[in-house]
């Protein structure tokens, strides 16, 4: 039984998964269905957390839109996620950046990782 589930999940995995970490600023190109039309909408923000594994892996992105914080959780291997583009790398020392939810403006920024 367990082998059957693993084989089904292996078929649903994406081949080219983008490499990004918590704290990075990313652009998520998501497919939006409106009636019978389909379009791609870009959601740009900071990655707060990554969790799960295999096909259940998700990541949460937060942005500020008109002074209101907006968070979206995206499944990593979903067909509705067209692509994930890393805009800049962030320098963080935590796995989950929940403290950014209480911060506004410049205090909500993550330092950029300079190599």
N, C-alpha and C positions, 0 to 999 in steps of 0.2 A: 504493500500500500504506500509506504513512504517513498519508494523508488518511482512510483507512478507520479506522485506530486512533484518530486524533484525534476522529472523529465518534462513535465508540463511547464514548470516555472523556468526551466532552462531555455525553452523555446521562446518565451516572452521577453528574455533579456535583450537589451540593446547591445550591439557590437561596439559602437564607439561612444563610450560614456565619457563626458568631459571631466577633467581633473580640476577640482576646485575644493577649497577648504572653508571652514568657518571663519568669518571675518572678511572674506573676499566680497568685492562688489561685482555682481553678475547681472547680465541681461538674460532674462528667460523669455524665449519666443514661444508663446502658448497659442494653441489653436482655439479659437472662439467660434462657436456655432450659433448663428442667428437665423432662425427660420430654416430656409433651405440653402443659405450661403455659409461659407466658412472663410474665416480670415485669420491672420496671425497678429496678435497683440503682444507688444514688448512690455515686460515688467522688470524694471531695474531697481535693485536695492542691495542691501547687505545680507549675507547669509548668516542667520542666527544659529541654526543648528542643522546637523545631519544625523539621521537615525535610521535604524533598521538595516537589513541586509537583503541580498538576493533581489527578488522582484518587489519586495515590500519596502525598499529603501526610499526615504523621503527627505526633502530638505525644505527649510522654511526661510523665506526671503521677506525682509521688512524694508519699507520705504515710507517717506513722508510725502503725502499728497495734500496740498493746500492746507498745511498745518495739522493734518490728521494722520496718525500713524496707521499704515495698512500692512497687514501681514498675509502672506499666502503660503500654503504648504503644497509643494509640488511632488508628485511621485516621480522618482528619477527615471524609471523605465517606461513611463506612460507614453502612448502614441500621441497624446495631446501636447506633449512637450516637444516642440520641433527641434530646438537646440538651446544650449546654455553657453553663453559667451562670457568669459572672465574679462572685466573691464580693468580692475586693479586688484592686486594681492593685499591682504590685510595682515597686520602683525598683531596676533592675539595670543593669550596664554591660557585660554579656557576652551572647553569643548562646546559649551552652550553660552550664548551671549544674552541671557535673559535680562541682564541689568540695563541693556539699551532701551528697553521698553519704557523706563521711567525718565529717560533723558531726551532733551529737545535741542535742536539746533546744533551748534558746534560740539557740544558735550556728547552728542550721539554719534560722532565720527569715530572711525577706527583708523589708527595710524597705518600708513602704507609701508609695506615690506620692501626695503631697498636692498638689492643684492650687490 
